[in-house]
Amino acid sequence: VQLQASGGGLVQAGGSLRLSCAASGFIFSITTMNWHRQAPGNQRELVATITSGGSTDYADSVKGRFTISRDNAKNTVYLQMNGLKPEDTAVYYCTASNTSRGATIYYWGRGTQVTVSS
């Protein structure tokens, strides 16, 4: 499993960024994909999930501001982030996940830094 996130950067509060994650080494179209983030001193947080069927779920902290999407033809998952806040500052990671017998395993790639200035 290889996951390469990109698109991070420095943006002012209220601005937007679009993260991309190129995936390889597994059958992307049938795999649930996720975005997580980790701010300094904090635990990693699951931000958004998209299933193979396109169903999505979001952390309460980003609902209405972030949108996860996928392009199965490109083996890529995206995270559109609008209305960014300083508290969104973190390293963002995309993951592939597999749930079996109630247990979920996440496969992690390298993250991309997002910094939101006030």
C-alpha positions as CSV (number, residue, x, y, z in Angstrom):
1,V,0.0,0.0,0.0
2,Q,1.4,3.4,-1.0
3,L,-0.3,6.6,-0.2
4,Q,1.1,10.0,-1.1
5,A,-0.7,13.1,0.2
6,S,-0.1,16.6,-1.3
7,G,-1.6,20.0,-1.5
8,G,-0.9,21.3,1.9
9,G,0.5,24.8,2.6
10,L,0.0,28.0,4.4
11,V,-3.3,29.8,4.1
12,Q,-5.1,32.6,6.0
13,A,-8.1,32.0,8.1
14,G,-11.2,31.7,5.9
15,G,-9.2,30.4,3.0
16,S,-9.4,27.1,1.1
17,L,-7.1,24.3,0.3
18,R,-7.5,21.0,-1.7
19,L,-5.6,18.0,-0.6
20,S,-5.0,15.1,-2.9
21,C,-3.8,11.6,-2.1
22,A,-2.5,9.3,-4.8
23,A,-2.9,5.6,-4.0
24,S,-1.3,2.4,-5.3
25,G,-0.6,-1.1,-4.4
26,F,-4.2,-2.1,-3.7
27,I,-7.6,-2.2,-5.4
28,F,-8.6,1.4,-4.8
29,S,-12.1,1.3,-6.1
30,I,-13.3,-1.2,-3.4
31,T,-11.5,0.4,-0.5
32,T,-12.7,2.9,2.1
33,M,-10.5,6.0,2.2
34,N,-10.0,8.5,5.0
35,W,-8.3,11.7,6.0
36,H,-6.9,12.0,9.4
37,R,-5.0,14.9,11.0
38,Q,-2.6,15.4,13.9
39,A,-1.9,18.8,15.5
40,P,1.1,19.3,17.7
41,G,0.5,17.8,21.1
42,N,-2.7,16.2,20.0
43,Q,-3.8,12.7,19.1
44,R,-4.6,11.8,15.5
45,E,-8.1,12.6,14.6
46,L,-10.3,11.0,11.9
47,V,-11.5,13.9,9.8
48,A,-13.4,12.4,6.9
49,T,-14.3,9.0,5.4
50,I,-15.6,7.9,2.0
51,T,-16.6,4.4,1.3
52,S,-16.3,2.5,-2.0
53,G,-19.9,3.4,-2.7
54,G,-19.3,7.1,-2.1
55,S,-20.9,7.4,1.3
56,T,-19.2,10.0,3.4
57,D,-18.8,10.9,7.1
58,Y,-17.2,13.8,8.8
59,A,-15.9,14.8,12.2
60,D,-18.2,17.4,13.8
61,S,-15.4,19.9,13.8
62,V,-15.3,20.0,10.0
63,K,-18.9,19.3,8.9
64,G,-20.1,21.9,6.5
65,R,-16.6,23.1,5.7
66,F,-14.7,20.0,4.4
67,T,-15.7,17.7,1.6
68,I,-14.1,14.3,0.8
69,S,-14.3,12.9,-2.7
70,R,-12.7,10.2,-4.8
71,D,-11.8,9.5,-8.4
72,N,-11.5,5.8,-8.9
73,A,-10.2,6.3,-12.4
74,K,-7.2,8.2,-11.0
75,N,-6.9,6.2,-7.8
76,T,-7.0,9.5,-5.9
77,V,-8.9,10.8,-2.9
78,Y,-9.4,14.5,-2.2
79,L,-10.2,16.7,0.7
80,Q,-11.6,20.1,-0.2
81,M,-11.2,22.4,2.9
82,N,-13.1,25.6,2.9
83,G,-13.5,28.2,5.7
84,L,-10.3,27.1,7.3
85,K,-9.6,28.0,10.9
86,P,-6.3,28.2,12.8
87,E,-7.4,25.1,14.8
88,D,-7.3,23.2,11.5
89,T,-3.6,23.5,11.5
90,A,-2.1,20.0,11.5
91,V,-0.4,17.4,9.5
92,Y,-3.0,15.7,7.3
93,Y,-2.8,12.0,6.4
94,C,-4.8,9.9,4.0
95,T,-5.4,6.3,4.9
96,A,-6.9,3.2,3.4
97,S,-8.9,1.2,5.8
98,N,-10.3,-2.3,6.0
99,T,-12.9,-3.4,8.5
100,S,-13.3,-7.0,9.5
101,R,-15.2,-8.5,12.4
102,G,-15.7,-5.1,13.9
103,A,-12.0,-4.2,13.8
104,T,-10.6,-1.5,11.5
105,I,-7.1,-1.5,10.2
106,Y,-5.7,1.7,8.8
107,Y,-2.8,1.9,6.3
108,W,-1.0,5.2,6.5
109,G,0.9,7.3,4.0
110,R,3.1,10.4,4.5
111,G,1.3,13.5,5.6
112,T,1.1,17.0,4.3
113,Q,1.3,20.0,6.5
114,V,-1.6,22.5,6.6
115,T,-1.0,25.8,8.4
116,V,-3.8,28.3,8.9
117,S,-2.8,31.7,10.1
118,S,-5.1,34.0,12.0
